[in-house]
């Protein structure tokens, strides 16, 4: 599930900036066996994020990753919401991961 490519690292920094603009503090997660790219918090709220970039297509190209993340949510492995952020065509597409899949997040950082 982890992607250690330069593009993923670069887009993670962009996501950190976006989160910080929304008032969140962040930690980048490193290592080849990581599940999440970022952990962000604001007050008591903690988010667990996977961040990817694509030139074409959408979240469907990451179906296996979404299914893995949905499993973590279903099993309550992490103590907060799990989000999947996809950067495509200079736009962030954000998804909340639920036990059965992903739903789009409308608006700014939640």
Secondary structure as a PSIPRED ss2 file (coil, helix, strand):
# PSIPRED VFORMAT (PSIPRED V4.0)

   1 X C   1.000  0.000  0.000
   2 X C   1.000  0.000  0.000
   3 X C   1.000  0.000  0.000
   4 X C   1.000  0.000  0.000
   5 X C   1.000  0.000  0.000
   6 X H   0.000  1.000  0.000
   7 X H   0.000  1.000  0.000
   8 X H   0.000  1.000  0.000
   9 X H   0.000  1.000  0.000
  10 X H   0.000  1.000  0.000
  11 X H   0.000  1.000  0.000
  12 X H   0.000  1.000  0.000
  13 X H   0.000  1.000  0.000
  14 X H   0.000  1.000  0.000
  15 X H   0.000  1.000  0.000
  16 X H   0.000  1.000  0.000
  17 X H   0.000  1.000  0.000
  18 X H   0.000  1.000  0.000
  19 X H   0.000  1.000  0.000
  20 X H   0.000  1.000  0.000
  21 X H   0.000  1.000  0.000
  22 X C   1.000  0.000  0.000
  23 X C   1.000  0.000  0.000
  24 X C   1.000  0.000  0.000
  25 X E   0.000  0.000  1.000
  26 X E   0.000  0.000  1.000
  27 X E   0.000  0.000  1.000
  28 X E   0.000  0.000  1.000
  29 X C   1.000  0.000  0.000
  30 X C   1.000  0.000  0.000
  31 X C   1.000  0.000  0.000
  32 X C   1.000  0.000  0.000
  33 X C   1.000  0.000  0.000
  34 X C   1.000  0.000  0.000
  35 X C   1.000  0.000  0.000
  36 X C   1.000  0.000  0.000
  37 X C   1.000  0.000  0.000
  38 X E   0.000  0.000  1.000
  39 X E   0.000  0.000  1.000
  40 X E   0.000  0.000  1.000
  41 X E   0.000  0.000  1.000
  42 X E   0.000  0.000  1.000
  43 X C   1.000  0.000  0.000
  44 X C   1.000  0.000  0.000
  45 X E   0.000  0.000  1.000
  46 X E   0.000  0.000  1.000
  47 X E   0.000  0.000  1.000
  48 X E   0.000  0.000  1.000
  49 X E   0.000  0.000  1.000
  50 X E   0.000  0.000  1.000
  51 X E   0.000  0.000  1.000
  52 X E   0.000  0.000  1.000
  53 X E   0.000  0.000  1.000
  54 X C   1.000  0.000  0.000
  55 X C   1.000  0.000  0.000
  56 X C   1.000  0.000  0.000
  57 X C   1.000  0.000  0.000
  58 X C   1.000  0.000  0.000
  59 X H   0.000  1.000  0.000
  60 X H   0.000  1.000  0.000
  61 X H   0.000  1.000  0.000
  62 X H   0.000  1.000  0.000
  63 X H   0.000  1.000  0.000
  64 X H   0.000  1.000  0.000
  65 X H   0.000  1.000  0.000
  66 X H   0.000  1.000  0.000
  67 X H   0.000  1.000  0.000
  68 X H   0.000  1.000  0.000
  69 X H   0.000  1.000  0.000
  70 X H   0.000  1.000  0.000
  71 X H   0.000  1.000  0.000
  72 X H   0.000  1.000  0.000
  73 X H   0.000  1.000  0.000
  74 X H   0.000  1.000  0.000
  75 X C   1.000  0.000  0.000
  76 X C   1.000  0.000  0.000
  77 X C   1.000  0.000  0.000
  78 X C   1.000  0.000  0.000
  79 X C   1.000  0.000  0.000
  80 X C   1.000  0.000  0.000
  81 X E   0.000  0.000  1.000
  82 X E   0.000  0.000  1.000
  83 X E   0.000  0.000  1.000
  84 X E   0.000  0.000  1.000
  85 X E   0.000  0.000  1.000
  86 X E   0.000  0.000  1.000
  87 X E   0.000  0.000  1.000
  88 X E   0.000  0.000  1.000
  89 X C   1.000  0.000  0.000
  90 X C   1.000  0.000  0.000
  91 X E   0.000  0.000  1.000
  92 X E   0.000  0.000  1.000
  93 X E   0.000  0.000  1.000
  94 X E   0.000  0.000  1.000
  95 X E   0.000  0.000  1.000
  96 X E   0.000  0.000  1.000
  97 X E   0.000  0.000  1.000
  98 X E   0.000  0.000  1.000
  99 X C   1.000  0.000  0.000
 100 X C   1.000  0.000  0.000
 101 X E   0.000  0.000  1.000
 102 X E   0.000  0.000  1.000
 103 X E   0.000  0.000  1.000
 104 X E   0.000  0.000  1.000
 105 X C   1.000  0.000  0.000
 106 X C   1.000  0.000  0.000
 107 X C   1.000  0.000  0.000
 108 X C   1.000  0.000  0.000
 109 X C   1.000  0.000  0.000
 110 X C   1.000  0.000  0.000
